[in-house]
Amino acid sequence: MKSNTLQSNSDKAEVLWCATSRSQNQLPATALLIDGAAVDPVKSVRDLGIYIDSDLVMRTHVKRTVSRCFAALRQLRQIRSSVPPATFQSLVVTLVLSRLDYGNAVLVGLPAYLVRRLQSILNAAARLIYCMRSADHITDALACLHWLRVPERIDFKVAVLTYKVLHGSAPRYLGPLVPVANLPGRRTLRSGSTSRLIVPSVRRSTVVDRAFSVAGPRVWKHSAAGDNDIAVTLYFPSTAKNLALQEIISGHHYVNQNLFKLYN
């Protein structure tokens, strides 16, 4: 810190020990001496607006995101009848969805019960835009709004980051990622003409497989570009969302466009 002309602030300094949920009881509870000041370990820290728990499950981040998004929805409900529908939809996207999507790449591999809590925000926002009841089916509304569900939104962000790594527009610490075509003997095979990446094998599926070096290639493998020609990756950011929406719609019988038509 001194070499970078930085000085620690004992009032703001925090120490976070990370371990799996089963190993939490093995973490040290004693204070750590930093620049002459004793700093007690904490269970959660905030970095660039993202809350990180000691077990890396991201419960605190999800809890705070859900709380803030529903608070914004309650405020928007009060002006629902005072603004045009298109303007109201823009407000929901700006004030709610932007918070939901902020830093969501770190949520890859999130437990299902936390994903459901985040999905409840998306469902409530869609119901508010179309004045739907809580019992109404939500798939049609999400499709008409061109909104991906939370799992697809997370995978989309990870896939876009992977795309940027492959094209040299991402920070260096996210790479390198090894294409399958670079393996000896693979260039002459069919997989050598695709943009598949090598997915590192991991022994633990709780924390290690959520690292970008593992999650990025895994998501890329199942994305639209993973099994297609390398040329497809040139158009990946603009087509991945539409392809994901088509998969959601194809899994549903039909999308009632007239039911959710916005009238000026």
C-alpha positions as CSV (number, residue, x, y, z in Angstrom):
1,M,0.0,0.0,0.0
2,K,2.8,2.4,0.8
3,S,4.4,1.8,-2.6
4,N,1.1,3.0,-4.2
5,T,0.9,5.9,-1.8
6,L,-2.1,4.5,-0.1
7,Q,-3.0,4.5,3.5
8,S,-5.4,2.1,5.3
9,N,-8.5,3.4,7.1
10,S,-9.1,1.3,10.2
11,D,-12.8,2.5,10.3
12,K,-13.5,1.2,6.8
13,A,-11.1,-1.8,6.5
14,E,-12.7,-5.2,6.4
15,V,-11.4,-8.7,6.4
16,L,-13.3,-11.6,4.7
17,W,-12.2,-15.2,5.0
18,C,-13.8,-17.4,2.3
19,A,-14.6,-21.1,2.5
20,T,-17.4,-23.5,1.6
21,S,-20.5,-23.6,3.8
22,R,-19.2,-26.8,5.5
23,S,-15.9,-25.2,6.4
24,Q,-17.2,-22.0,7.8
25,N,-16.6,-23.2,11.4
26,Q,-12.9,-23.6,10.6
27,L,-12.4,-20.0,9.6
28,P,-10.3,-17.9,12.1
29,A,-12.4,-15.6,14.2
30,T,-9.6,-13.5,15.7
31,A,-8.8,-10.0,14.5
32,L,-6.2,-9.5,11.9
33,L,-3.5,-6.8,12.4
34,I,-3.4,-4.5,9.3
35,D,-1.1,-1.5,9.4
36,G,-1.1,-1.5,13.2
37,A,-4.9,-1.7,13.5
38,A,-6.9,-4.8,14.5
39,V,-9.6,-5.6,12.0
40,D,-12.3,-8.2,12.9
41,P,-13.4,-10.7,10.2
42,V,-16.9,-10.1,8.7
43,K,-19.4,-12.4,7.0
44,S,-20.0,-10.1,4.0
45,V,-18.2,-7.3,2.2
46,R,-19.3,-4.8,-0.5
47,D,-17.1,-4.3,-3.5
48,L,-18.1,-2.1,-6.4
49,G,-21.8,-2.5,-5.4
50,I,-21.7,-6.3,-5.1
51,Y,-22.0,-8.0,-1.8
52,I,-19.8,-11.1,-1.3
53,D,-20.5,-13.6,1.4
54,S,-17.8,-15.7,3.1
55,D,-19.3,-18.9,1.6
56,L,-19.6,-17.2,-1.8
57,V,-23.3,-18.1,-2.1
58,M,-24.3,-14.4,-2.6
59,R,-27.2,-14.5,-0.2
60,T,-26.6,-10.9,0.9
61,H,-26.3,-9.6,-2.6
62,V,-29.6,-11.3,-3.6
63,K,-31.4,-10.1,-0.5
64,R,-30.4,-6.5,-1.0
65,T,-31.1,-6.6,-4.7
66,V,-34.6,-8.0,-4.1
67,S,-35.3,-5.4,-1.4
68,R,-34.2,-2.4,-3.6
69,C,-36.0,-3.6,-6.7
70,F,-39.3,-4.1,-5.0
71,A,-38.9,-0.7,-3.3
72,A,-38.5,0.8,-6.7
73,L,-41.5,-1.1,-8.0
74,R,-43.7,0.2,-5.2
75,Q,-42.7,3.7,-6.0
76,L,-43.4,3.2,-9.7
77,R,-46.8,1.7,-9.0
78,Q,-47.9,5.1,-7.7
79,I,-47.3,6.8,-11.0
80,R,-48.5,3.9,-13.2
81,S,-51.6,5.8,-14.4
82,S,-49.9,9.2,-14.8
83,V,-47.4,8.4,-17.5
84,P,-47.7,6.8,-21.0
85,P,-47.2,3.0,-21.2
86,A,-44.0,3.3,-23.2
87,T,-42.5,5.8,-20.8
88,F,-43.5,3.6,-17.8
89,Q,-41.8,0.6,-19.4
90,S,-38.6,2.6,-19.8
91,L,-38.7,3.6,-16.2
92,V,-39.1,0.0,-15.1
93,V,-36.1,-1.0,-17.2
94,T,-34.0,1.9,-16.0
95,L,-34.8,1.7,-12.3
96,V,-35.5,-2.0,-11.8
97,L,-33.9,-4.2,-14.5
98,S,-30.6,-2.2,-14.4
99,R,-30.3,-3.1,-10.7
100,L,-31.2,-6.7,-11.4
101,D,-28.6,-7.1,-14.1
102,Y,-25.8,-5.2,-12.4
103,G,-22.9,-7.5,-11.9
104,N,-25.0,-10.6,-12.5
105,A,-22.2,-12.5,-14.1
106,V,-21.0,-13.3,-10.5
107,L,-24.3,-15.0,-9.9
108,V,-23.5,-17.9,-12.3
109,G,-24.2,-21.2,-10.5
110,L,-26.5,-19.6,-8.0
111,P,-28.7,-22.0,-6.0
112,A,-32.2,-22.4,-7.4
113,Y,-34.0,-20.8,-4.4
114,L,-32.0,-17.6,-4.8
115,V,-32.7,-17.6,-8.6
116,R,-36.4,-17.8,-7.8
117,R,-36.1,-14.7,-5.6
118,L,-34.5,-12.8,-8.4
119,Q,-37.1,-14.1,-10.9
120,S,-39.9,-12.8,-8.7
121,I,-38.6,-9.3,-9.4
122,L,-38.8,-9.8,-13.2
123,N,-42.3,-11.3,-12.8
124,A,-43.5,-8.4,-10.7
125,A,-42.1,-5.9,-13.1
126,A,-43.9,-7.5,-16.1
127,R,-47.2,-7.7,-14.2
128,L,-46.9,-4.1,-13.2
129,I,-46.4,-3.0,-16.8
130,Y,-49.3,-5.0,-18.2
131,C,-51.6,-4.6,-15.1
132,M,-51.7,-8.3,-14.6
133,R,-53.0,-10.3,-11.6
134,S,-50.6,-12.4,-9.6
135,A,-52.4,-15.5,-10.9
136,D,-51.9,-14.7,-14.6
137,H,-49.3,-16.6,-16.5
138,I,-46.1,-14.7,-16.9
139,T,-44.4,-16.4,-19.9
140,D,-46.4,-14.4,-22.5
141,A,-45.6,-11.1,-20.8
142,L,-41.9,-11.8,-20.7
143,A,-41.8,-12.9,-24.3
144,C,-43.6,-9.8,-25.5
145,L,-41.3,-7.6,-23.5
146,H,-38.3,-9.5,-25.0
147,W,-37.0,-10.1,-21.4
148,L,-34.9,-13.2,-20.7
149,R,-35.5,-15.0,-17.5
150,V,-33.0,-14.7,-14.7
151,P,-31.0,-17.8,-15.5
152,E,-30.7,-16.9,-19.2
153,R,-29.8,-13.3,-18.3
154,I,-26.9,-14.6,-16.2
155,D,-25.7,-17.0,-18.9
156,F,-26.0,-14.3,-21.5
157,K,-23.8,-11.9,-19.5
158,V,-21.2,-14.7,-19.0
159,A,-21.3,-15.6,-22.7
160,V,-20.8,-12.0,-23.7
161,L,-17.8,-11.8,-21.4
162,T,-16.5,-15.0,-23.0
163,Y,-17.0,-13.5,-26.4
164,K,-15.0,-10.4,-25.4
165,V,-12.2,-12.5,-24.0
166,L,-12.0,-14.4,-27.3
167,H,-11.8,-11.1,-29.3
168,G,-9.3,-9.4,-27.0
169,S,-11.7,-6.7,-25.7
170,A,-11.9,-8.0,-22.1
171,P,-9.5,-7.5,-19.2
172,R,-6.5,-9.8,-19.2
173,Y,-7.3,-11.4,-15.9
174,L,-10.4,-13.1,-17.4
175,G,-8.2,-15.1,-19.8
176,P,-6.8,-17.0,-21.4
177,L,-9.4,-19.4,-22.7
178,V,-8.2,-22.3,-24.8
179,P,-10.2,-23.2,-27.9
180,V,-10.7,-26.8,-28.7
181,A,-9.2,-26.2,-32.2
182,N,-5.8,-25.5,-30.5
183,L,-5.5,-29.0,-29.2
184,P,-3.1,-31.3,-31.1
185,G,-5.0,-33.5,-33.6
186,R,-8.3,-31.5,-33.3
187,R,-7.8,-29.1,-36.2
188,T,-8.7,-31.8,-38.8
189,L,-11.8,-32.9,-36.9
190,R,-15.2,-31.3,-37.1
191,S,-14.8,-29.7,-33.7
192,G,-11.8,-27.9,-35.0
193,S,-14.0,-25.7,-37.2
194,T,-16.2,-24.6,-34.3
195,S,-15.5,-22.0,-31.5
196,R,-15.8,-24.5,-28.7
197,L,-13.6,-23.9,-25.7
198,I,-11.9,-26.4,-23.4
199,V,-13.9,-26.8,-20.1
200,P,-11.5,-27.4,-17.3
201,S,-12.4,-30.4,-15.1
202,V,-13.0,-29.6,-11.4
203,R,-13.3,-31.8,-8.4
204,R,-15.7,-29.7,-6.4
205,S,-19.0,-28.4,-7.9
206,T,-19.7,-25.9,-5.1
207,V,-17.3,-23.1,-5.6
208,V,-14.6,-23.9,-8.2
209,D,-17.0,-24.5,-11.1
210,R,-18.4,-21.0,-10.6
211,A,-15.1,-19.5,-11.5
212,F,-15.1,-17.7,-14.9
213,S,-12.3,-20.0,-16.2
214,V,-14.8,-22.9,-15.8
215,A,-18.2,-21.2,-16.1
216,G,-17.3,-19.2,-19.2
217,P,-16.3,-22.1,-21.4
218,R,-19.3,-24.2,-20.1
219,V,-21.8,-21.5,-20.9
220,W,-20.1,-20.8,-24.3
221,K,-20.4,-24.5,-25.1
222,H,-24.2,-24.5,-24.7
223,S,-24.6,-21.1,-26.4
224,A,-25.6,-20.4,-29.9
225,A,-22.0,-20.0,-31.0
226,G,-20.5,-22.9,-29.2
227,D,-21.5,-25.6,-31.6
228,N,-21.6,-23.5,-34.8
229,D,-18.9,-22.2,-37.2
230,I,-16.4,-19.7,-35.9
231,A,-18.0,-17.1,-38.2
232,V,-21.2,-17.2,-36.1
233,T,-19.3,-15.6,-33.2
234,L,-18.9,-12.4,-35.1
235,Y,-22.6,-11.8,-34.7
236,F,-23.0,-13.4,-31.3
237,P,-23.9,-10.3,-29.1
238,S,-26.7,-9.3,-31.4
239,T,-28.2,-12.7,-32.0
240,A,-27.7,-14.6,-28.7
241,K,-30.6,-12.9,-26.9
242,N,-33.0,-13.4,-29.8
243,L,-32.1,-17.1,-30.0
244,A,-32.6,-17.5,-26.3
245,L,-36.0,-15.9,-26.6
246,Q,-37.0,-18.2,-29.4
247,E,-36.2,-21.2,-27.2
248,I,-38.4,-19.8,-24.4
249,I,-41.3,-19.2,-26.8
250,S,-40.9,-22.6,-28.5
251,G,-41.2,-24.2,-25.1
252,H,-44.6,-22.4,-24.7
253,H,-47.6,-23.2,-26.9
254,Y,-48.2,-19.6,-28.1
255,V,-47.6,-16.0,-27.2
256,N,-50.7,-13.9,-27.2
257,Q,-49.4,-10.7,-28.7
258,N,-52.8,-8.9,-28.8
259,L,-53.3,-9.5,-25.1
260,F,-50.2,-7.5,-24.2
261,K,-50.4,-4.8,-26.9
262,L,-49.5,-1.4,-25.6
263,Y,-52.0,1.3,-26.5
264,N,-51.0,5.0,-26.6
